[in-house]
Amino acid sequence: MSIKILQSIFLGIVEGITEWLPISSTGHMILVNELMNIKTGESFFATDVFLYVIQLGAILAIATLFFHKLNPFSPSKSDMEKKDTWQLWFKVILACVPAAAIGLVFDKQMEKIENWLVVSATLIIYGIAFLFIERKDKDSSISDLNCLTYKTALLIGIFQVLSIVPGTSRSGATILGAMLLGCSRYVAAEFSFFLAIPVMFGVSFLKLVTNDYPMQTAEWIILLMGMAVAYIVSLLSVKFLVNYVKSHDFKVFGWYRIVLGVLVIGYFTLIK
């Protein structure tokens, strides 16, 4: 049991770091499970209920950090600020429609291609995409979240659909899409955080209710431990990214994805 708790803590750290950085949390979780020799069907850590429900801890971190900004009932907000908050939520919900509609249809198909080939390919492809977009002269016409239109929000939501492919990164797809549509790095990152709340909560809830793994007390303890660690680490990760994008670009994440993708290919072709 103590070993499993340590594994849960480690996976919680991985989830907390990779969920918000554009480097694919699911891809990292799959790869870490492989390196830890955790096999599907043999371990609770490799089940969808653990891999996805642990994300609830990360969601709670966003709710904590941005509670005031996302709270339309805050007594300290003016009527205009409350209206802006409601509009933000409507934009978030609208942007989540494409992922909800398409994700439900292709969820099972995507599970069948969760392997190192797909993960390494998407890591490299989106890594190159980040390098490409940062080399272009972009017109960041949307430098304030309140200036984001419903049309742009919906288009960002369409980009989010790409994240159903393992290794893509939900935050990576939405940040890339938002930047291509004229959002500043800060607005792109922040809107990506907010999109995660309904999307990740929905996916986690779906995996939990459709789960056929026989959950025992030990599994619940392991899951809650992982969620708690993911929550704490997510707080630090989000604060880091918010401060980072104020004065840096996303090239480092692009190079990281490419290098990791190459290492994954080398591991599974030469060592495994």
N, C-alpha and C positions, 0 to 999 in steps of 0.2 A: 504493500500500500504506500509506503514512504517513497519508493521509486516512482510510482505513478503520480504522486503529488508533485515530485520534482519535475517530472515530465510535463505535467499540466502547467506548472509555473513557467517552465521554459517556453512552452508553446504559447502561453499567455503573453510573454514578452515579445515573441515573434509576431503575434497578432497585433499587439499594441503598437509596435514600430511600423510594420508593413501595411497596416490597414489604411493609414492616412497619407503615407508617402506614396508617390505614384510608381510603385515597384511590384505590385501584386501580392496581396496577403494570402489569397488562396493558393497561388503558385508556390509561395514560400512554405506554406503549411504542408502542401503535398510533398515538396522536396525534403523538408525537414523530417517528415514522417518516414520517407524512404531512407534517408541517412541514419535515422534512429532505428531502422529495421522494423518499423511499425506497419504491419500488413493489413490491408482491407479484409474484413471478415474475421480477423484474429484479435483485433484490439479496438477498444472503445475510441481511442484517439484518431483512428482512421475513418470513423463513421461520420456521415453528414451531420448528425445531431451535434457532435462535438465541434467539427470544423466550422460550422455555420452559427450555432447557437452561442459559441464563445464570443461572437461578434457583438452580442448584446452589451458586453462590458465596454466595448469601444464606443457604441452608440451613446451610452450613459455619460461618457466623457464629453462628447459634443454637447449633450443637453446641459451638462454642468457648466462648461466653459462659456457657452453662448446663451445661457438661460434668459438673461435680461433682453438680449437682442431678439430672441425668438418668442418672448412672452408678450402677447398682444394685450394682456390684462394688467400689465405693470402700472401701478398708480403713479409712478414717477414719469411716465411717458405722456406727452401731449396728445391731443386727439389726432393730429397729423401723424405723429410717430406711431400711434396705434394702428392707424389706417395703413401706413407703410409696412408694418409688421404683418398685418393680415394679407396684404398684397404679396409679400414675400412668401408666405405660406401657400397662397394660391399658385404662385409660380412654381414652387417646389413640387406641389401635388401634380400640377400639369406636366412638369418635366419627368415625373415618375411613371406616367401613364404608358409610354412606349415600353419601358423595361418590364412593367407589370404584365402587359398584354403579351409581349413576345417571350418574356422569360418563362411564363407559365406554360407556353406551348413547347418551348425547346429545352426546358430544364432537364428532362430525362436524357435527351440526346446529348447534351453537353456533358453529363456525367460519364457517358461512355467514352469520351475522348480526353478525360482527365489523365494524361500521361506525360512523361518527360519530353516527348517529341513536340507536343503541342505547346507545353509550357515554355520550353526553350525557344521555340519559334516566335511566340508572342512576346517574350521578354526582349528578344533582339529586334523584332519589327517595330515595337513601340519605342524602344530605346533609340533607334534610328529616327523615328518620327519626332521625338523630343529634340534631338540634335538639329534636325531639319527646320523645325518651326522656330527654334531659337536663333538660327542663322538668318532668317528672313527679317526684313524690315516691317514690323507689325504696327498697325495703327490701333493702339489700345483705346478705342473710343469709349469703352465702358469702364470707367475707373471707380464707379460707385455702384453698390449693389442695388440701390433704388432706381438706377437708370437702366437696369436690365429689363427688357421688354418681355411680354408673354411669348412672343414669337421666338426670341432668342432662347428663352428658358426651355421651350419645347424642343428646339433644335439641339440644345445641350442634352436634353433627355434622350434624344435619338442616338447621340454619340454614346450615351451611357449603356445602350443596348449591347454595344460591342463587348462590354465587360462580361457577358455571359460565357464568352470563350475563356477557358482556363488559362491563367497566366497573363491576361490582358491588364488587369487592375482597374477597378471601378473608378477610383480617383484619377488614375492615369488617363482613362478614356474621356472622362468629363472635363478634366483640366485641359487636355489637348483640344477638345471640341470647343470649349469656352474661349480659349486663346485664339483659335482659328476664326471664331465669330467676333473677335474684337475686344474681348474682355482682358483686363490687366491680369497679371499673375495673381495678385492678391484677391481680386474678385472671383477669378476662376477657382482658386483654392477654397475660398470661403463658401461659394455656392456648392462646390463639390462636397464639402462637409455637411451642409444642410440637406442635400439630396440623399445622403447616406441614411438619414434617420428613418424615413418611411420605407426605403428600399431594403436596408439591412434588417430592420425590424420585421418587415413582411417575410423576407426569406428565412430568417431565423425562426419565426413563428410557424411558417409552413413546414420547415424541416422538423420542428419539434412535434407538431401534431401528426405528421405523416410518418414519423419515425417508428420503425418496427424493431429497434434494438431494445432488448429487455432491460430497461433502466432500473438498477438497484440503488440502494442508499450510497454505496461506494462511488458509483458513477455520478450521482448528483453532487457529491462532495467534490469530486475531481472537476466536474464541469463548472461549479460555482467558484472553485479556486482559480481556474483558468480565466473565468470572466472577471474576477476581482483584480487579477494581475493585469489583464488586458485593459481594464479601466484605468488603473494607475499609470501604466506605461503610455496609454493613449493621451492622457492629460499632458504628459511631457512631449510626446511626438507632435501633437497639434500645435502646442505653444512654439515648438522649434520651427515647424514649417511656416507658421504665420509670420514669425520674425525673419525667417530665412528669405522668403519671397519678397520682402520689402526692399532688399538690396542685392539679391542674387537671382540668377536664372535657373532653369531646370536641366541644364546640360549635365550636371553631375549625376542626376538620376538616369539620364539617357545612357551615359557611359557605364553606370552601374548595371543597368539592365543588360546591356550588350555583353559585358564581361561575365556576368552571372550566367547568361544564356550559353555562352561559349564553354564555361566551366561545367555546366550541366551536360552539354553534349559530350565533352571530354570524359566526364565521370561515367556516363552510361555506355559509352562506346569503347572506352579503353580500360576502365577499371571494373565496372559492374560485371 
